């Protein structure tokens, strides 16, 4: 599984709070970014939850 964040990100940091192992906040661009290329199996469910809860639909998951 891979995940990306589009430019639609509103910077509400919900994904960062849900899964700081995967998402981090870029203070310069005021958006969240993805820290890893491949999502570890044990974090896939929480990443899916972050994508579902993203108000801007900015988190894209590729299975």
N, CA, C and O atoms as a Tripos MOL2 file, in Angstrom:
@<TRIPOS>MOLECULE
protein
  252   251    63     0     0
PROTEIN
NO_CHARGES

@<TRIPOS>ATOM
      1 N           0.8410   -1.1780    0.0000 N.3       1 UNK1
      2 CA          0.0000    0.0000    0.0000 C.3       1 UNK1
      3 C           0.8850    1.2390    0.0000 C.2       1 UNK1
      4 O           1.8630    1.3330    0.7410 O.2       1 UNK1
      5 N           0.5100    2.1850   -0.8550 N.am      2 UNK2
      6 CA          1.1800    3.4810   -0.8810 C.3       2 UNK2
      7 C           0.1370    4.5610   -0.6360 C.2       2 UNK2
      8 O          -1.0420    4.3770   -0.9380 O.2       2 UNK2
      9 N           0.5730    5.6730   -0.0930 N.am      3 UNK3
     10 CA         -0.3460    6.7720    0.1840 C.3       3 UNK3
     11 C           0.3050    8.0920   -0.2340 C.2       3 UNK3
     12 O           1.5090    8.2910   -0.0740 O.2       3 UNK3
     13 N          -0.5140    8.9710   -0.7640 N.am      4 UNK4
     14 CA         -0.0530   10.3070   -1.1220 C.3       4 UNK4
     15 C          -1.0730   11.3200   -0.6260 C.2       4 UNK4
     16 O          -2.2330   10.9900   -0.3770 O.2       4 UNK4
     17 N          -0.6180   12.5520   -0.4900 N.am      5 UNK5
     18 CA         -1.4990   13.6440   -0.0930 C.3       5 UNK5
     19 C          -1.4910   14.6650   -1.2190 C.2       5 UNK5
     20 O          -0.4330   15.1220   -1.6520 O.2       5 UNK5
     21 N          -2.6760   15.0150   -1.6850 N.am      6 UNK6
     22 CA         -2.7940   15.9630   -2.7870 C.3       6 UNK6
     23 C          -2.6980   17.3970   -2.2750 C.2       6 UNK6
     24 O          -2.6680   17.6470   -1.0690 O.2       6 UNK6
     25 N          -2.6520   18.3190   -3.2120 N.am      7 UNK7
     26 CA         -2.5930   19.7390   -2.8610 C.3       7 UNK7
     27 C          -3.9100   20.2500   -2.2860 C.2       7 UNK7
     28 O          -4.0010   21.4060   -1.8740 O.2       7 UNK7
     29 N          -4.9240   19.3970   -2.2560 N.am      8 UNK8
     30 CA         -6.2060   19.7610   -1.6470 C.3       8 UNK8
     31 C          -6.1180   19.7920   -0.1230 C.2       8 UNK8
     32 O          -7.0530   20.2410    0.5400 O.2       8 UNK8
     33 N          -5.0200   19.3280    0.4290 N.am      9 UNK9
     34 CA         -4.8460   19.2670    1.8830 C.3       9 UNK9
     35 C          -5.1280   20.6380    2.5020 C.2       9 UNK9
     36 O          -4.6050   21.6610    2.0610 O.2       9 UNK9
     37 N          -5.9730   20.6250    3.5410 N.am     10 UNK10
     38 CA         -6.3350   21.8590    4.2410 C.3      10 UNK10
     39 C          -5.4500   22.1130    5.4570 C.2      10 UNK10
     40 O          -5.5520   23.1600    6.0950 O.2      10 UNK10
     41 N          -4.5910   21.1640    5.7730 N.am     11 UNK11
     42 CA         -3.6770   21.3420    6.8940 C.3      11 UNK11
     43 C          -4.3200   21.2710    8.2570 C.2      11 UNK11
     44 O          -3.8490   21.9120    9.1970 O.2      11 UNK11
     45 N          -5.3980   20.4960    8.3850 N.am     12 UNK12
     46 CA         -6.0570   20.3930    9.6980 C.3      12 UNK12
     47 C          -5.3430   19.4430   10.6560 C.2      12 UNK12
     48 O          -5.6780   19.3850   11.8390 O.2      12 UNK12
     49 N          -4.3690   18.7060   10.1520 N.am     13 UNK13
     50 CA         -3.4910   17.8380   10.9480 C.3      13 UNK13
     51 C          -4.1730   16.6180   11.5570 C.2      13 UNK13
     52 O          -3.5820   15.9610   12.4140 O.2      13 UNK13
     53 N          -5.3740   16.3000   11.1510 N.am     14 UNK14
     54 CA         -6.0430   15.1240   11.6960 C.3      14 UNK14
     55 C          -5.2430   13.8580   11.3980 C.2      14 UNK14
     56 O          -5.0900   13.0010   12.2690 O.2      14 UNK14
     57 N          -4.7350   13.7370   10.1770 N.am     15 UNK15
     58 CA         -3.9590   12.5390    9.8330 C.3      15 UNK15
     59 C          -2.6810   12.4560   10.6700 C.2      15 UNK15
     60 O          -2.2510   11.3650   11.0460 O.2      15 UNK15
     61 N          -2.0820   13.6020   10.9570 N.am     16 UNK16
     62 CA         -0.8670   13.6170   11.7780 C.3      16 UNK16
     63 C          -1.1540   13.1090   13.1890 C.2      16 UNK16
     64 O          -0.3390   12.4020   13.7810 O.2      16 UNK16
     65 N          -2.3070   13.4730   13.7140 N.am     17 UNK17
     66 CA         -2.6750   13.0300   15.0530 C.3      17 UNK17
     67 C          -3.0300   11.5480   15.0700 C.2      17 UNK17
     68 O          -2.7040   10.8390   16.0210 O.2      17 UNK17
     69 N          -3.7070   11.0770   14.0060 N.am     18 UNK18
     70 CA         -4.0970    9.6690   13.9440 C.3      18 UNK18
     71 C          -2.9010    8.7500   13.7430 C.2      18 UNK18
     72 O          -2.8380    7.6790   14.3470 O.2      18 UNK18
     73 N          -1.9680    9.1460   12.9190 N.am     19 UNK19
     74 CA         -0.8590    8.2540   12.5600 C.3      19 UNK19
     75 C           0.4400    9.0340   12.3400 C.2      19 UNK19
     76 O           0.8660    9.2110   11.1980 O.2      19 UNK19
     77 N           1.0630    9.4970   13.4100 N.am     20 UNK20
     78 CA          2.2990   10.2750   13.2670 C.3      20 UNK20
     79 C           3.4690    9.4610   12.7010 C.2      20 UNK20
     80 O           4.4680   10.0400   12.2750 O.2      20 UNK20
     81 N           3.3570    8.1380   12.6900 N.am     21 UNK21
     82 CA          4.4080    7.3090   12.1100 C.3      21 UNK21
     83 C           4.4490    7.4630   10.5850 C.2      21 UNK21
     84 O           5.4830    7.2190    9.9630 O.2      21 UNK21
     85 N           3.3360    7.8640    9.9920 N.am     22 UNK22
     86 CA          3.2200    7.9600    8.5370 C.3      22 UNK22
     87 C           3.1290    9.4050    8.0560 C.2      22 UNK22
     88 O           3.7360    9.7620    7.0460 O.2      22 UNK22
     89 N           2.3790   10.2320    8.7690 N.am     23 UNK23
     90 CA          2.1310   11.6010    8.3290 C.3      23 UNK23
     91 C           2.8640   12.6140    9.1980 C.2      23 UNK23
     92 O           2.9750   12.4460   10.4130 O.2      23 UNK23
     93 N           3.3660   13.6750    8.5540 N.am     24 UNK24
     94 CA          3.9640   14.7750    9.3010 C.3      24 UNK24
     95 C           3.4890   16.0850    8.6920 C.2      24 UNK24
     96 O           3.0330   16.1240    7.5490 O.2      24 UNK24
     97 N           3.5990   17.1360    9.4530 N.am     25 UNK25
     98 CA          3.1150   18.4390    9.0120 C.3      25 UNK25
     99 C           4.2730   19.2960    8.5370 C.2      25 UNK25
    100 O           5.2740   19.4440    9.2370 O.2      25 UNK25
    101 N           4.1350   19.8530    7.3620 N.am     26 UNK26
    102 CA          5.1510   20.7400    6.7980 C.3      26 UNK26
    103 C           4.7870   22.1750    7.1760 C.2      26 UNK26
    104 O           3.8560   22.7520    6.6150 O.2      26 UNK26
    105 N           5.5090   22.7360    8.1080 N.am     27 UNK27
    106 CA          5.2200   24.0860    8.6120 C.3      27 UNK27
    107 C           5.4020   25.1640    7.5430 C.2      27 UNK27
    108 O           4.7490   26.2060    7.6020 O.2      27 UNK27
    109 N           6.2670   24.9290    6.5830 N.am     28 UNK28
    110 CA          6.5010   25.9140    5.5250 C.3      28 UNK28
    111 C           5.3620   25.9420    4.5080 C.2      28 UNK28
    112 O           4.9190   27.0110    4.0880 O.2      28 UNK28
    113 N           4.8930   24.7510    4.1170 N.am     29 UNK29
    114 CA          3.8330   24.6680    3.1150 C.3      29 UNK29
    115 C           2.4390   24.6090    3.7300 C.2      29 UNK29
    116 O           1.4400   24.7430    3.0240 O.2      29 UNK29
    117 N           2.3720   24.4090    5.0370 N.am     30 UNK30
    118 CA          1.1080   24.3310    5.7810 C.3      30 UNK30
    119 C           0.2130   23.1950    5.3100 C.2      30 UNK30
    120 O          -1.0090   23.3300    5.2460 O.2      30 UNK30
    121 N           0.8520   22.0650    4.9800 N.am     31 UNK31
    122 CA          0.1260   20.8590    4.5970 C.3      31 UNK31
    123 C           0.8020   19.6450    5.2280 C.2      31 UNK31
    124 O           1.9460   19.7090    5.6770 O.2      31 UNK31
    125 N           0.0690   18.5460    5.2480 N.am     32 UNK32
    126 CA          0.6430   17.2900    5.7180 C.3      32 UNK32
    127 C           1.3730   16.6060    4.5790 C.2      32 UNK32
    128 O           1.0430   16.7880    3.4070 O.2      32 UNK32
    129 N           2.3710   15.8140    4.9450 N.am     33 UNK33
    130 CA          3.1400   15.0440    3.9730 C.3      33 UNK33
    131 C           3.2590   13.6020    4.4640 C.2      33 UNK33
    132 O           2.9920   13.3030    5.6280 O.2      33 UNK33
    133 N           3.6600   12.7250    3.5640 N.am     34 UNK34
    134 CA          3.8420   11.3170    3.8940 C.3      34 UNK34
    135 C           5.3270   11.0570    4.1080 C.2      34 UNK34
    136 O           6.1560   11.4590    3.2920 O.2      34 UNK34
    137 N           5.6600   10.3880    5.2020 N.am     35 UNK35
    138 CA          7.0520   10.1700    5.5810 C.3      35 UNK35
    139 C           7.6670    8.9060    4.9850 C.2      35 UNK35
    140 O           8.8920    8.7840    4.9530 O.2      35 UNK35
    141 N           6.8580    7.9700    4.5150 N.am     36 UNK36
    142 CA          7.3740    6.6820    4.0410 C.3      36 UNK36
    143 C           6.8460    6.3690    2.6420 C.2      36 UNK36
    144 O           5.8140    6.8960    2.2250 O.2      36 UNK36
    145 N           7.5580    5.5140    1.9330 N.am     37 UNK37
    146 CA          7.1180    5.1020    0.6010 C.3      37 UNK37
    147 C           6.0730    3.9960    0.6540 C.2      37 UNK37
    148 O           5.1130    4.0010   -0.1170 O.2      37 UNK37
    149 N           6.2640    3.0590    1.5580 N.am     38 UNK38
    150 CA          5.3790    1.9020    1.6680 C.3      38 UNK38
    151 C           4.8240    1.8320    3.0930 C.2      38 UNK38
    152 O           5.5700    1.9460    4.0660 O.2      38 UNK38
    153 N           3.5070    1.6440    3.2020 N.am     39 UNK39
    154 CA          2.8580    1.6010    4.5140 C.3      39 UNK39
    155 C           3.0410    0.2120    5.1230 C.2      39 UNK39
    156 O           2.6880   -0.7840    4.4910 O.2      39 UNK39
    157 N           3.5860    0.1270    6.3340 N.am     40 UNK40
    158 CA          3.7230   -1.1710    7.0040 C.3      40 UNK40
    159 C           2.3470   -1.7840    7.2750 C.2      40 UNK40
    160 O           1.3720   -1.0670    7.5050 O.2      40 UNK40
    161 N           2.2810   -3.0920    7.2460 N.am     41 UNK41
    162 CA          1.0060   -3.7960    7.4310 C.3      41 UNK41
    163 C           0.2740   -3.3780    8.6990 C.2      41 UNK41
    164 O          -0.9440   -3.2030    8.6770 O.2      41 UNK41
    165 N           0.9940   -3.2160    9.7960 N.am     42 UNK42
    166 CA          0.3420   -2.9150   11.0680 C.3      42 UNK42
    167 C          -0.2490   -1.5000   11.1280 C.2      42 UNK42
    168 O          -0.9700   -1.1820   12.0730 O.2      42 UNK42
    169 N           0.0410   -0.6470   10.1390 N.am     43 UNK43
    170 CA         -0.4960    0.7150   10.1280 C.3      43 UNK43
    171 C          -1.5220    0.9560    9.0200 C.2      43 UNK43
    172 O          -2.0700    2.0530    8.9180 O.2      43 UNK43
    173 N          -1.7830   -0.0350    8.2080 N.am     44 UNK44
    174 CA         -2.6920    0.1460    7.0640 C.3      44 UNK44
    175 C          -4.1000    0.5640    7.4870 C.2      44 UNK44
    176 O          -4.6970    1.4400    6.8620 O.2      44 UNK44
    177 N          -4.6210   -0.0390    8.5150 N.am     45 UNK45
    178 CA         -5.9910    0.2780    8.9400 C.3      45 UNK45
    179 C          -6.1220    1.7240    9.4250 C.2      45 UNK45
    180 O          -7.1040    2.3920    9.1030 O.2      45 UNK45
    181 N          -5.1620    2.2080   10.1820 N.am     46 UNK46
    182 CA         -5.2240    3.5840   10.6790 C.3      46 UNK46
    183 C          -5.0120    4.5800    9.5330 C.2      46 UNK46
    184 O          -5.5710    5.6770    9.5640 O.2      46 UNK46
    185 N          -4.2240    4.2200    8.5360 N.am     47 UNK47
    186 CA         -4.0540    5.0820    7.3640 C.3      47 UNK47
    187 C          -5.3680    5.1600    6.5880 C.2      47 UNK47
    188 O          -5.7430    6.2310    6.1100 O.2      47 UNK47
    189 N          -6.0640    4.0380    6.4620 N.am     48 UNK48
    190 CA         -7.3860    4.0480    5.8120 C.3      48 UNK48
    191 C          -8.3590    4.9400    6.5870 C.2      48 UNK48
    192 O          -9.1480    5.6750    5.9940 O.2      48 UNK48
    193 N          -8.2940    4.8660    7.9060 N.am     49 UNK49
    194 CA         -9.1580    5.7130    8.7270 C.3      49 UNK49
    195 C          -8.8300    7.1940    8.5030 C.2      49 UNK49
    196 O          -9.7350    8.0200    8.3900 O.2      49 UNK49
    197 N          -7.5620    7.5210    8.4420 N.am     50 UNK50
    198 CA         -7.1520    8.9060    8.1890 C.3      50 UNK50
    199 C          -7.6870    9.3790    6.8430 C.2      50 UNK50
    200 O          -8.1580   10.5100    6.7240 O.2      50 UNK50
    201 N          -7.6170    8.5180    5.8280 N.am     51 UNK51
    202 CA         -8.1350    8.8860    4.5020 C.3      51 UNK51
    203 C          -9.6450    9.0940    4.5490 C.2      51 UNK51
    204 O         -10.1620   10.0390    3.9530 O.2      51 UNK51
    205 N         -10.3540    8.2130    5.2570 N.am     52 UNK52
    206 CA        -11.8150    8.3360    5.3790 C.3      52 UNK52
    207 C         -12.2140    9.6120    6.0970 C.2      52 UNK52
    208 O         -13.2270   10.2240    5.7600 O.2      52 UNK52
    209 N         -11.4240   10.0210    7.0860 N.am     53 UNK53
    210 CA        -11.7640   11.1890    7.8960 C.3      53 UNK53
    211 C         -11.2280   12.5050    7.3330 C.2      53 UNK53
    212 O         -11.5120   13.5710    7.8800 O.2      53 UNK53
    213 N         -10.4650   12.4410    6.2570 N.am     54 UNK54
    214 CA         -9.8940   13.6550    5.6670 C.3      54 UNK54
    215 C         -11.0080   14.5070    5.0610 C.2      54 UNK54
    216 O         -11.6660   14.0880    4.1090 O.2      54 UNK54
    217 N         -11.2150   15.6910    5.6100 N.am     55 UNK55
    218 CA        -12.2750   16.5790    5.1540 C.3      55 UNK55
    219 C         -12.0860   17.0830    3.7410 C.2      55 UNK55
    220 O         -13.0610   17.4430    3.0820 O.2      55 UNK55
    221 N         -10.8700   17.1170    3.2660 N.am     56 UNK56
    222 CA        -10.5850   17.6090    1.9120 C.3      56 UNK56
    223 C         -10.4540   16.4720    0.9050 C.2      56 UNK56
    224 O         -10.2190   16.7180   -0.2780 O.2      56 UNK56
    225 N         -10.6050   15.2230    1.3640 N.am     57 UNK57
    226 CA        -10.3750   14.0530    0.5090 C.3      57 UNK57
    227 C          -9.0080   14.1300   -0.1620 C.2      57 UNK57
    228 O          -8.8640   13.8010   -1.3400 O.2      57 UNK57
    229 N          -8.0200   14.5630    0.5870 N.am     58 UNK58
    230 CA         -6.6800   14.7950    0.0360 C.3      58 UNK58
    231 C          -5.7580   13.5850    0.1600 C.2      58 UNK58
    232 O          -4.6670   13.5880   -0.4100 O.2      58 UNK58
    233 N          -6.1700   12.5570    0.8870 N.am     59 UNK59
    234 CA         -5.3290   11.3750    1.0680 C.3      59 UNK59
    235 C          -5.7380   10.3180    0.0560 C.2      59 UNK59
    236 O          -6.8780    9.8530    0.0530 O.2      59 UNK59
    237 N          -4.7960    9.9440   -0.8030 N.am     60 UNK60
    238 CA         -5.0380    8.9690   -1.8480 C.3      60 UNK60
    239 C          -4.2920    7.6860   -1.5080 C.2      60 UNK60
    240 O          -3.0860    7.7050   -1.2630 O.2      60 UNK60
    241 N          -5.0200    6.5670   -1.4950 N.am     61 UNK61
    242 CA         -4.4300    5.2750   -1.1870 C.3      61 UNK61
    243 C          -4.3640    4.4360   -2.4570 C.2      61 UNK61
    244 O          -5.3350    4.3350   -3.2070 O.2      61 UNK61
    245 N          -3.1970    3.8360   -2.6830 N.am     62 UNK62
    246 CA         -2.9940    2.9000   -3.7730 C.3      62 UNK62
    247 C          -2.6880    1.5350   -3.1520 C.2      62 UNK62
    248 O          -1.6790    1.3630   -2.4680 O.2      62 UNK62
    249 N          -3.5540    0.5920   -3.3960 N.am     63 UNK63
    250 CA         -3.3740   -0.7540   -2.8160 C.3      63 UNK63
    251 C          -2.3320   -1.5260   -3.5870 C.2      63 UNK63
    252 O          -2.0420   -2.6750   -3.2530 O.2      63 UNK63
@<TRIPOS>BOND
     1     1     2 1
     2     2     3 1
     3     3     4 2
     4     3     5 am
     5     5     6 1
     6     6     7 1
     7     7     8 2
     8     7     9 am
     9     9    10 1
    10    10    11 1
    11    11    12 2
    12    11    13 am
    13    13    14 1
    14    14    15 1
    15    15    16 2
    16    15    17 am
    17    17    18 1
    18    18    19 1
    19    19    20 2
    20    19    21 am
    21    21    22 1
    22    22    23 1
    23    23    24 2
    24    23    25 am
    25    25    26 1
    26    26    27 1
    27    27    28 2
    28    27    29 am
    29    29    30 1
    30    30    31 1
    31    31    32 2
    32    31    33 am
    33    33    34 1
    34    34    35 1
    35    35    36 2
    36    35    37 am
    37    37    38 1
    38    38    39 1
    39    39    40 2
    40    39    41 am
    41    41    42 1
    42    42    43 1
    43    43    44 2
    44    43    45 am
    45    45    46 1
    46    46    47 1
    47    47    48 2
    48    47    49 am
    49    49    50 1
    50    50    51 1
    51    51    52 2
    52    51    53 am
    53    53    54 1
    54    54    55 1
    55    55    56 2
    56    55    57 am
    57    57    58 1
    58    58    59 1
    59    59    60 2
    60    59    61 am
    61    61    62 1
    62    62    63 1
    63    63    64 2
    64    63    65 am
    65    65    66 1
    66    66    67 1
    67    67    68 2
    68    67    69 am
    69    69    70 1
    70    70    71 1
    71    71    72 2
    72    71    73 am
    73    73    74 1
    74    74    75 1
    75    75    76 2
    76    75    77 am
    77    77    78 1
    78    78    79 1
    79    79    80 2
    80    79    81 am
    81    81    82 1
    82    82    83 1
    83    83    84 2
    84    83    85 am
    85    85    86 1
    86    86    87 1
    87    87    88 2
    88    87    89 am
    89    89    90 1
    90    90    91 1
    91    91    92 2
    92    91    93 am
    93    93    94 1
    94    94    95 1
    95    95    96 2
    96    95    97 am
    97    97    98 1
    98    98    99 1
    99    99   100 2
   100    99   101 am
   101   101   102 1
   102   102   103 1
   103   103   104 2
   104   103   105 am
   105   105   106 1
   106   106   107 1
   107   107   108 2
   108   107   109 am
   109   109   110 1
   110   110   111 1
   111   111   112 2
   112   111   113 am
   113   113   114 1
   114   114   115 1
   115   115   116 2
   116   115   117 am
   117   117   118 1
   118   118   119 1
   119   119   120 2
   120   119   121 am
   121   121   122 1
   122   122   123 1
   123   123   124 2
   124   123   125 am
   125   125   126 1
   126   126   127 1
   127   127   128 2
   128   127   129 am
   129   129   130 1
   130   130   131 1
   131   131   132 2
   132   131   133 am
   133   133   134 1
   134   134   135 1
   135   135   136 2
   136   135   137 am
   137   137   138 1
   138   138   139 1
   139   139   140 2
   140   139   141 am
   141   141   142 1
   142   142   143 1
   143   143   144 2
   144   143   145 am
   145   145   146 1
   146   146   147 1
   147   147   148 2
   148   147   149 am
   149   149   150 1
   150   150   151 1
   151   151   152 2
   152   151   153 am
   153   153   154 1
   154   154   155 1
   155   155   156 2
   156   155   157 am
   157   157   158 1
   158   158   159 1
   159   159   160 2
   160   159   161 am
   161   161   162 1
   162   162   163 1
   163   163   164 2
   164   163   165 am
   165   165   166 1
   166   166   167 1
   167   167   168 2
   168   167   169 am
   169   169   170 1
   170   170   171 1
   171   171   172 2
   172   171   173 am
   173   173   174 1
   174   174   175 1
   175   175   176 2
   176   175   177 am
   177   177   178 1
   178   178   179 1
   179   179   180 2
   180   179   181 am
   181   181   182 1
   182   182   183 1
   183   183   184 2
   184   183   185 am
   185   185   186 1
   186   186   187 1
   187   187   188 2
   188   187   189 am
   189   189   190 1
   190   190   191 1
   191   191   192 2
   192   191   193 am
   193   193   194 1
   194   194   195 1
   195   195   196 2
   196   195   197 am
   197   197   198 1
   198   198   199 1
   199   199   200 2
   200   199   201 am
   201   201   202 1
   202   202   203 1
   203   203   204 2
   204   203   205 am
   205   205   206 1
   206   206   207 1
   207   207   208 2
   208   207   209 am
   209   209   210 1
   210   210   211 1
   211   211   212 2
   212   211   213 am
   213   213   214 1
   214   214   215 1
   215   215   216 2
   216   215   217 am
   217   217   218 1
   218   218   219 1
   219   219   220 2
   220   219   221 am
   221   221   222 1
   222   222   223 1
   223   223   224 2
   224   223   225 am
   225   225   226 1
   226   226   227 1
   227   227   228 2
   228   227   229 am
   229   229   230 1
   230   230   231 1
   231   231   232 2
   232   231   233 am
   233   233   234 1
   234   234   235 1
   235   235   236 2
   236   235   237 am
   237   237   238 1
   238   238   239 1
   239   239   240 2
   240   239   241 am
   241   241   242 1
   242   242   243 1
   243   243   244 2
   244   243   245 am
   245   245   246 1
   246   246   247 1
   247   247   248 2
   248   247   249 am
   249   249   250 1
   250   250   251 1
   251   251   252 2
@<TRIPOS>SUBSTRUCTURE
     1 UNK1         2 RESIDUE 1 A UNK
     2 UNK2         6 RESIDUE 1 A UNK
     3 UNK3        10 RESIDUE 1 A UNK
     4 UNK4        14 RESIDUE 1 A UNK
     5 UNK5        18 RESIDUE 1 A UNK
     6 UNK6        22 RESIDUE 1 A UNK
     7 UNK7        26 RESIDUE 1 A UNK
     8 UNK8        30 RESIDUE 1 A UNK
     9 UNK9        34 RESIDUE 1 A UNK
    10 UNK10       38 RESIDUE 1 A UNK
    11 UNK11       42 RESIDUE 1 A UNK
    12 UNK12       46 RESIDUE 1 A UNK
    13 UNK13       50 RESIDUE 1 A UNK
    14 UNK14       54 RESIDUE 1 A UNK
    15 UNK15       58 RESIDUE 1 A UNK
    16 UNK16       62 RESIDUE 1 A UNK
    17 UNK17       66 RESIDUE 1 A UNK
    18 UNK18       70 RESIDUE 1 A UNK
    19 UNK19       74 RESIDUE 1 A UNK
    20 UNK20       78 RESIDUE 1 A UNK
    21 UNK21       82 RESIDUE 1 A UNK
    22 UNK22       86 RESIDUE 1 A UNK
    23 UNK23       90 RESIDUE 1 A UNK
    24 UNK24       94 RESIDUE 1 A UNK
    25 UNK25       98 RESIDUE 1 A UNK
    26 UNK26      102 RESIDUE 1 A UNK
    27 UNK27      106 RESIDUE 1 A UNK
    28 UNK28      110 RESIDUE 1 A UNK
    29 UNK29      114 RESIDUE 1 A UNK
    30 UNK30      118 RESIDUE 1 A UNK
    31 UNK31      122 RESIDUE 1 A UNK
    32 UNK32      126 RESIDUE 1 A UNK
    33 UNK33      130 RESIDUE 1 A UNK
    34 UNK34      134 RESIDUE 1 A UNK
    35 UNK35      138 RESIDUE 1 A UNK
    36 UNK36      142 RESIDUE 1 A UNK
    37 UNK37      146 RESIDUE 1 A UNK
    38 UNK38      150 RESIDUE 1 A UNK
    39 UNK39      154 RESIDUE 1 A UNK
    40 UNK40      158 RESIDUE 1 A UNK
    41 UNK41      162 RESIDUE 1 A UNK
    42 UNK42      166 RESIDUE 1 A UNK
    43 UNK43      170 RESIDUE 1 A UNK
    44 UNK44      174 RESIDUE 1 A UNK
    45 UNK45      178 RESIDUE 1 A UNK
    46 UNK46      182 RESIDUE 1 A UNK
    47 UNK47      186 RESIDUE 1 A UNK
    48 UNK48      190 RESIDUE 1 A UNK
    49 UNK49      194 RESIDUE 1 A UNK
    50 UNK50      198 RESIDUE 1 A UNK
    51 UNK51      202 RESIDUE 1 A UNK
    52 UNK52      206 RESIDUE 1 A UNK
    53 UNK53      210 RESIDUE 1 A UNK
    54 UNK54      214 RESIDUE 1 A UNK
    55 UNK55      218 RESIDUE 1 A UNK
    56 UNK56      222 RESIDUE 1 A UNK
    57 UNK57      226 RESIDUE 1 A UNK
    58 UNK58      230 RESIDUE 1 A UNK
    59 UNK59      234 RESIDUE 1 A UNK
    60 UNK60      238 RESIDUE 1 A UNK
    61 UNK61      242 RESIDUE 1 A UNK
    62 UNK62      246 RESIDUE 1 A UNK
    63 UNK63      250 RESIDUE 1 A UNK
